[in-house]
């Protein structure tokens, strides 16, 4: 019949059928199928449909007879949306335009209706965020053309689940009290482009943003307690499913403080701690009641651990420990949450002893099997060890930092916790950067970057700080300040509270290198006004002392450093003190300070500090007129720096200009030499340029080597390792032979050059 009306059967013929989804009669469908399979020359059949028509589409695909345009293909681009707005004379600011594009998701009818509504108005932007249901609005269209045409059960499902960002069949069943919601959602996704599948299996869905706004409006239009009841059901379902972060979120949304306390106390805090989740928007303090049953008290303690600042953490820790002393906690989950709350509060309060106590309980387990409740939370062991490692580092307890990080890395990988693995690698890169172990730091950073890219993870702030530190040490002056300014610290559970002073001190170091003293002083005084771990406090006071010395107040600098004399941080501040003494022409006191760094093995002394001490010693010798000794020390400093540590040489180059002018071979090797100067052969002996020894040290020899850095005697080392003195001496002989060293200090120095310690 159709072709009989065509004058020329060979001429191209275009047949368009709109609303093809309503075609259900078998005879009609059979006729269309025959028409397609007949392959009539020149015939083009176009079907416009809200869902797939009831035709054997798979056959057409296999035969190459069909082209498809889906909703995503039909979505308008930003340029096309701008064209529609321009036709209606609507101009929007970039921010308002982006919001309109996001809300409409490129839906052509939504864009057109929005443009028509804004046309001719004085403030079109006011309509971008407005939900309107009046004649001609997008809302009216969605209600009349979509919602009212649906069966009641489908409307109920969508309205009552509209508060969820993501909907699945099981949670829809739990929230609505209906059954078979998975099948209903699948049918809606098949017949309605406003219900969008999120995975190939079509088990997870979301609603189009404009459509969801209409659904939420209809939900909120009902009685207020109805929405709260739905959210309470969602919280209950997520808690039963083990998704404790979502359970906490919906309990808070429902205003259910008792359930929120229960979720936190029974694993929610551990869940958030491992996954570094942001609970700051849940109003924990406002919702969770004071006092009550044990579970509520522990939930409140968890909330305080999340919300407490550095100043209030110590008081909250004391209150929690006092309450716990009178309790006998038999539930392993409650004990774990209590211990974790103590650990978080202790970190914020800079109480390393309390961190160790809490970490020891968590890592020791709560039952005869060993791990107890902690085994319920994959990654918790790794997260606890990472917290313990960072705490030890900031308190100058460096001996076990590496071992803790290695153990944390192994646990994170075992538990498939990619985020934690990345954070541990980032911390390793920072530690090695802190100690100027450049090659090791770069290796850890490469591993971290590879993991970050492979798993599409964000960059941990400590990784960016590590890169900035290495850039600064290597002589880049302007770059690190820009790098550090860009870093934003996350407000998440488990975030290291030391990150804020670290970032501030890194920024101050970069600005100090640029001689921007006023800004440096402001930053350092701000750091001094808040609780700061002792190692970071020592570095802060070193910078303050250098600042005072540079501005002619050397006595004030020494007064600021006096409190560290005789402490484990005396070598940390020694070079800054030596510079202050030199400014006062007290070479004898300056020499004593420098000697304390160069002659006393200390776990606090990095290669950067050694280089600074050597350059300061060279200044002392130059001040006393011994040019030969000055030159000898400068050459040794260049050897230790290996071209990787440049910043100290940039700071003091003017001091040695005359000497270097008389010794061009040394000047040519001066780190940070100006462009165009020929770089001479390396001063570092060839055997120390290799990253690996010809004969590697054994694990036991490495353990002994790391103890050589301390002030322990051979007998004390033997006691520490439960070995005989003769066995330790045998290990020492092997260490000296492999490192080509003749005594302890030389072995330690060469081990640092090789980044073995």
N, C-alpha and C positions, 0 to 999 in steps of 0.2 A: 504493500500500500504506500509506504514511504517513498520507495524508489520510483513508483509509477508517477509521482508528482514531479519528478526531476526531468527536465527537458533533455539533458545530456548525461546519461548514466556514468560516463567516464569523467565528468567534471568533479572537482573537489567538493565534498559535502561535509559540513560541520554540523553535528547534532549535539545540542546542549540540553542536559536534563538537570534541573535544579532540585534540591531537596531529595536526592536519590535515596536517602536513608529511610524514607517513608514507603518505598516500594517493597512490598512483602508478598504480593500475590504470586504463586508459583508460575502461573502462565506468563505474567509480565516478565518475571526474572528469566524464565526459559527463553522468551523471545529476545531479550537483551543479550543473553549468552549466545544464542544462535547468530545474532547480528555481529557480535564480536568475532566469533569463530569463522564466519563466512569470509572474512578478510575482503570485504567489498573494496575494490580499488578507489582511492580518493576519499574514503569515509574516515572521518575523525569523530569519535564519540567522547564527549566531555561530560563527566558526572560530578556534580557539586553536592557534597554530602557532609553531614555533621559526624558521621561514623562510617565505617566500611560498609558498602552495600552488600547485600546477601548474594554475591556472585563468586564464582571460583577464581578469586584474584590470584591465588598461587599459580594456577595454570597460565594465566596471562603473563605473570612475571617470568616464569620459566620459558615461555615462548617468545619473550621479548616484545610483547604486544602492548605493554602498559608503562606509562610514566606516572609518577606519583608526586603530588605536592601536599605535604602535611602542614599542620598548624605552625610548626617552627619555620617552614619555608615561606609561609604566607605572612609571618610577623614582619611588621614594618621596621626598617632600619632607622637610625637616628636622622639620617638625611631625609628620608621620606616623611618622617614625622614633622620635621621642620618645614617641608614643603606644604603639608596640609595646614599647619598653623599659619604659614605665610598667606595662603589662599584666603584665610578668614581674618587676616590682618592682626594676628595675635603674636606679640613679642614677649618672650619670657627670658628672665635671667638664667644663666647656665645652671645654677643650682635648682631652680624651679623646673627647668626643662628636664634635667636628669631625673627628678622625682616623678614627673609626668610619664616619662619613658619607662621607669621602673614599675609604676603602678599599672600602666596599661599593658606592659610586656609586649608592645608592638601590635596589640589587637586592633585591627583596622577600624572596626565599628566603635571601639572605645575611644580611639584617637579622634575620630570624626565627631562623635558626640561631645567630647570634651572641648574640641576646637569651636564647635557651634555654640556651646554654652558660654565660652569666654569671649566670643566675638562681640565687639562693641562695648565691652565693659572697661571701666577706668583702671581696675586692678585685677587683671586676669589671673595673676598668681594666687589670689585668694581662693580660686576655684580648684587649684591643683590638688590641695589636700582635703578639700571639702567632699564629704559623702552626701550626695543629694539624691532624693527620691521623687522630686517633682517632675512634671511633664517635660519630656525632652532630655532628661538626664540619663547618664549611664546606668544609675541605680534603677530607674524605672524600666529601662530596657531589660536589665538582668532579671528583675523580679517578674516582669510580664512574659518575657520570651523564654526564660530558662526555668526559674524556680516554680512558677505556678503550673507549668506543664508536667512537672515531675510527680510521681506517686508520693503519698504522704510519708511512707517509710524512708524513701530516699531523701526527702526534705529534712526529716527529723535527724537522720544520720549526719548529714552535712552540717546542719545548724549546730547540733550538739557536739560536734568534733571540730568546729571552726576555730576554737581557741588553740588547737594543737598546730605546731609548725609542720609536723609530719604525721600522717595518719596511716595506720595499718589495720588489718582486719581484727586481730586480737585486741588491740587497745580500743578500737571502736566498739567492739562487743562489750568490753568492760565499762566504758564510759556511758554508753547509751542504754545498756541493759538489754540490747537486742541480740539476736544470733544471726550468723551468716553475713556479717558486715563485709567480710572479705569479698564474697561473691557480688554483693551490691556495689562495692567500690570498683570492682573489675568491670561490671556492667556500665557504671557511670563513666569510667575512663574510656570505655569503648564507644559510648554514645554521646559523650559530652566533653568538649575540648577544655572545659574549665576544671576538670579533675585530671590531674597530670601525673602519670606514673614516674617514679624516681629511679626505678631499677628495671633491668631487662625482664626479671621474673614477675614484674608488676605486683609486688607485695607491699610496696611503700608508695604513698601518694601525697600530693599537696594540692591545694586549691589555688587557682589563678588569683592574683593579689586583689584585684577589684571585686571579684566574686566573693572572696573570703571576707572582705570588708562588709559586704551586704549580709553575709551569713552571720558575722559577728554582731552586726547591728541588730539583727533579728533575735539573736541569742540574748543580748543585753537588754532588749526591749521587754523581755519577760521578767519574772521576779528575780531579784538579785541573788537570793539563796540558791536558785537553780544552777547558776553558773558556778557558784562555790562548790555545790555538791558534785558537779561534773569534774571539777579540778581535784577534789578530794579523791574521787574514784581513780582519776589518772595517777595521782600520787601513790595510791595503794597498789595499782597495777605495776607501776614502774618499780616500786619497792620489792614486790614479790618477784619481779623479773630480774632483780639484781642491778638495775640501772639506778644507782642511788643518787647520782647527781640530778637526774630528771625527777626522781621522787622528791628530793629536797626542793627543787625549783617549783614544782606544782603544789607542794605543801605550803610553801611560802606564798604562792599566788592565791591559794585558798585561804590564807590567813590562819592556818592551822599550826599554831606554835608548838603544841604537844607532839604532833606527828613530826614536825620539823626537828624537834629535839631528839626524838626517837631515831629518826633516820641518821642524823649526825652521830649519835652515840653508838649505833649498831653498824657502823662501817662507812657512813657517808663522809666523815672527815678523812678517813684513810683513802677512800675512792677519790676525793678531790685533791688530796695531797699527792697521790701518785700521778694523776692526770693533769695537775697544775691548773685546776679549774678556778674560774673567777666566781666567788660567792658574795662579792661585795654588794651586789644589787638585791640581795634577798632580805635585807632589813633584819638580820639575825637577832641583834640585840633587842629590837623593838618587839619581835614576835615571840621569842622564846621566854617563857615565864621564869621568874626567880624561884629558887627552892623547889620543893616538891619531891617526888620519888627520885631514887638514885639515877635512873635513866635520864630524867629531866635535868638533874644537876650536872651530869656529865655532858649532856647535850649543850647546856648553857656554857660549860667550860670550853667545849669545842668552839662555840660561837665566839667566846672571848679570845681564844687562840687565833681565830681568823681575823677578828676586828681590832685587837689591841695594837696600839702603836708602840714604838720603842720605849717611850717613857712609862707607859702603863703596864708593860708586859711583866716587869719584875713583881709588882704588887699582885697581879692576877696569878702568877706562878706561885707565889707564897700562899695565897688563899687556897688554890687548888691543892697544894701539897698538905696544907693544914687540914683541909676537909678530908683528904684521902687517908691521913694518918688514923682517923677514927672509923674507917670503913674496912670491911673485908669483902673485896670484890671477887666473886667466884666466876662471873661470866667473862669468858676470854675476850669477847668483842668489846665489852665495856672497859676492861683493863687496857686493851690495845688503844682505844680512843683516849683514855685518860693519859696513858704514856705518851701518845702522839701529841696531845694537847700540851703536855709538859715540855716536850722537845721543841715544839714551835715557839712556845712562850720563852723558853730558855735561849733559843737562837736570837729572838728579838731583844732579850734582856742582856745579851752578850755574856751569858753564864755558861762557859764551856763545861764545867763540872756537871751541871744539871743536864746538859745535852748528852753527856756520856752516860749518865745514870739512866735516862729515858731510853737512849739508843740501846744500851745494854739489855734492858728489859725487853724491848721490842725484838731485838735480834736473838735473844736467848730463848724466846718462846714461853708458852704458858702451860704446857702439858708435858707428859713424859715422852711424847713423840718428838719433841724438839721445837717445832715452829709454832704450834698452837694456832691461834686465830690469824696470825700474820700470813699463813699460807692461803687464806681466803682471798687475799688481795695481791694478785700478780704485780710485781714491781715495787711493792712496799719495802722489801729489804733493800733493794737498790736505792730507793729514794731516801731511806734512813741513813744508809752508809754515805751517800752523797752529802747529806746535811752534816753528818759527823766529820767528813773530810774537810768541807769548807770551814766548819767551825774551828777545827784544829789548825788549819792554815792561818785564819785571821787572828788566832791566839798565839801564833809563833811555834806551834807544836808540829814541826814538819816531818818528824821521823816516820809517821805512818800514813801520811796523806796519800802518797803514791799507792800504797797497798790497799787502802780503803777505796780509792778510785778504780783500781783494777778489779777489785771484788765487785764494786757497784756495776761496772761495765759488764762483767760476766753475768751477773744476775739480771740486768736489764735485757741483755741479749737472750738469755735463757727464757725469760718471761715474755719475749716479743714486745717489749715496751720501747717502740722506736723513739718517742719523745724523750724518755729518760736516757736512752742510749746517746742521743744527740746532746743532751745536757751534760752528761758525764764527759763525753769527748770534748765538749766546749770548755769544761772546767779543766781538763787535762791540758788543753792548749793554753789556757790562762796561766796555770801553774808553771808550765815550762816557759812561757813568756815572762812571767814574774821573775824567774830565776835566770833569765837570759839564755835558756837552752833553745836556741833559735831553730835548729834542725828538728828537734823533737816537737816543738810547738807547731811548726809548719806541717809536720807529718800528721799530728792530731787534728789540725785544722782541715787538712785535705780529707781525712776520714769523715769528719763532721760535715763538711760541705757535700761530699758524695752522698751521705745518708740524707741530708736535708733535701737535696734535689730529687733523689730517688723516691722519697716518701712525701714530697711536697710539704715540708715542714717549715715553720718560721725560723728565723735565725735567733738563737738565744742571745740575750744582751751580753753575757760574759764572753761569748765568742767574738763579738764585735769589739769589746773592750780589749781583749787579747790582741786582736789585729792592730788596734790603735796604739797599744803599748809598744808592740814590735816596730811599728812605723816610727814612733817617736824615738825609740832607742837607736834605730838605724839612721837617724839624722833628719827625718822629715819633720819640719816644724809646723807648717800651716795645716797640713792634711789631718793629723790626729785631732786637732781641735774641732774641725768640721765633722769628722767621723763620730766623735763623742757627743756632739750636739744633737745628732740625728737619732740617738738611741732613746727609746721610750721604754721605761721599766713597767712590766706587767703587774697588775694587782691581783695575783693569783695565790691560791693556797700552796705553800711550799716554796715560794719564791725566796731566795736568799736575802735576808734583811740587810746584809752587808753590801748588796749591789748599789744601794744609793750612795753611801760614802765612797765606794770604789769608783763609781762614775764621776763623782765630784772631784776626788783626788786625781783621777786621770785627766780630767779637764783642767784642773789647776796646774798639773805638771806641764801640759801642753802650752798653757798660757804663760807659765813661768819661763819656758824656753823662748817665748816670744817677747819677754820682758814687759808683759802687761801686768805690772805689779798690783795695781789697784784692784783689778778684777780677781787676781789670785787671792789677795787678802780677804776680799768679801766672801769668796767660796770657802776658804779655809776656816774663817770664823763661823760660817754657817755649819760646817761639818763639826766644829768644836762644840756647837750648841746642842748636839744630840748624842746619845750613847753610841760609842764607836768601839769595835773590837781593838784590843791593845796593839796588834801589829800595825793596823791601819792608823791608829792614833799616833804611833811612833813616826810613821812616814808623814803624816800630817804635820807633826811638830818639826820634823826635819825641813820640810818646805817652809814653814813659818820662820825657822831659824835662818835659812838661806835668804829669805826675804828680808829679815831684819839686818843680816850682815850686808846684803847688797845695798841697803839704804843707810849704812853707817851706824847701825845699832848692834854691834857685835856682842856687847855685854848682855843686852836683852836676849839675844839669841842663845847665849850660853845659859842664862837663867832659865830659859824655857826648856832646855835639854837636861838640866841638872837632875831631874827626877828619874832619869833613865840610868844614871851611873850605878854600876853594880848589879843591874838587872840583866835578864836574858836578851834585852834589846839594846844593850850598850854598844854592840858593834854596828847596829842599824843606824844609830845617830852619830857614830864616831866621826865620820867624814864631815858631816855638817858642823860638828863641834870643832874639828881641825880647821875648817875654813874660817870659822869665827876667830879662833886663836891667831891664825895668820893675819887676819885683818887688824888684830891688836899687836902685831909684830912679836907674838909669843911663840917662837919657833919650837921651843922645847916642849911646851904643852901640845902644840900641833903634832909634833913628831910622836909623842906618846899616844895620842888618839889614833894616828895612822897605824902605828905599830900594833895596836890592839886588834886591828882588822887583819893585817898582813901576817902576824905571827901566831894568832890564836884561832885554831880551827873552830868554826861556829856554824851550826845549822841555819843561822840567820843571814849568813854572808853569801850573796849571789855573785856571779861573775861580773855583773854591772858594778856592784859595790867594790869588788877588788880593783876593777879598772879605775874607778873614782879615787880609791885610796892610793893607788900607784901614782896617778896624776897629781894628787895632793902632795905625796911624798916628793915627787920631782920638783914641785914648787918650793918645798922646804929646802931642798938641796940647792936650788937655784938662788934662793934668798940668802943662803950661807956662802955662796960663791963657788960651789963645787960643780962646775959645768960638766965635767966628765961623768960624775955620778948621776947628774940630772939626765944626761943623754942615755945612759945605761938604763935608767928606770923607765924613760919614755919608750925605749925600744921594747922593753919587757911588757909594758902596758899595751903596745900595739900588737905584740904576739898574743897576749891573752884575749884582746878584743877580736882578733881574727877577721877584721873588716865588718863584723856584724854589729858591734857596739860603737856607735859614732857620736852620739849626743855629748858625752863628757868631753870629747876632743874638740867639738865645736865650741863648747863653753869656755875652754881655756887656751884656745889657739893663740890669741893675742899675747898671752903671757910668754910664749916661747918663740915669738916671731924672729927675734934676733938670733937665737940659738939655731933655729931651723934654717935661717938664711945661711949660716956657716956650715950646715950639714945637709946639702940638697938631697942626698940619698935617703935620709930619714924623712925629710919634708915630703918627698915623693910618695912615701908610704903612709903619710899622716891620714887617718880616717877622715872621710869627708873632704878630700883634697879638691880644690876648685877644678871645674872642667878645663880640659886642655893640658893639665899637668900629666906627664907620663907616669903611669903607675909602675913602680919597680917590682922586682921579684918579691914574693912573700917572705916576711921575716920569720914566720912560723915554720919550724923544722918540718920536713916532708912527712915524718912519721906521725905528726899531729894533725895533718890535713885529712887523713883518712877518718871516716866515720867509725870504722870498726878496727879493733886491735888485730894484729896478726895472730895472736893467741888470746881468745876471749877469756874474760874472767868467769869463773864458775859462780853459781848462785850464792854459795857460802862465802866466796871471796868478795862478792858485791855487798853482802850483808856486813862483813867485817869492814869493808871500805867505807860504807855509809856511817859506821860508828866512829871511824877515824876523824870524821868532821867534828865530832863532839870533843869535849875535854876529858873523856873517859880514859883511864890508864889501860894498859894491856890486861892487867889483872881484872879490872872492872868489866872490860869487854868480854873476857873469858867467863865471868860470872853471869853476865847478861845473856850469853849464848849457851850457857851450860856446857862449856868446853874447858879443856885444860889450857893452862897458859902456853905450854909447848905447842899445842895444836894451833892456837891463835898465832903464835910466832911463825909457824910453818905457813899459814895462810898469808901473813904479812910478807914473808920472803917471796912468795909467789906473786903477790900484788906488786911489790917493788920491781921484781924482774920483768913482769909483763908491761908495767908502765914506764920502765927505764928510769925509775926513781931511786934515789939513794937514801931518802929519809921520809918521814911521815908527812911533813908539810909539802914537800915536792910531789908526793903521791897524790895528796888532796888537790893540789893546784892543777896537776895534769889530768886528774879525773874530772875536774870541772871543765877543763878545756875540751875534753872528749864528751862532755855532757853525760857522764856516767852518774853524777850526783848533782 
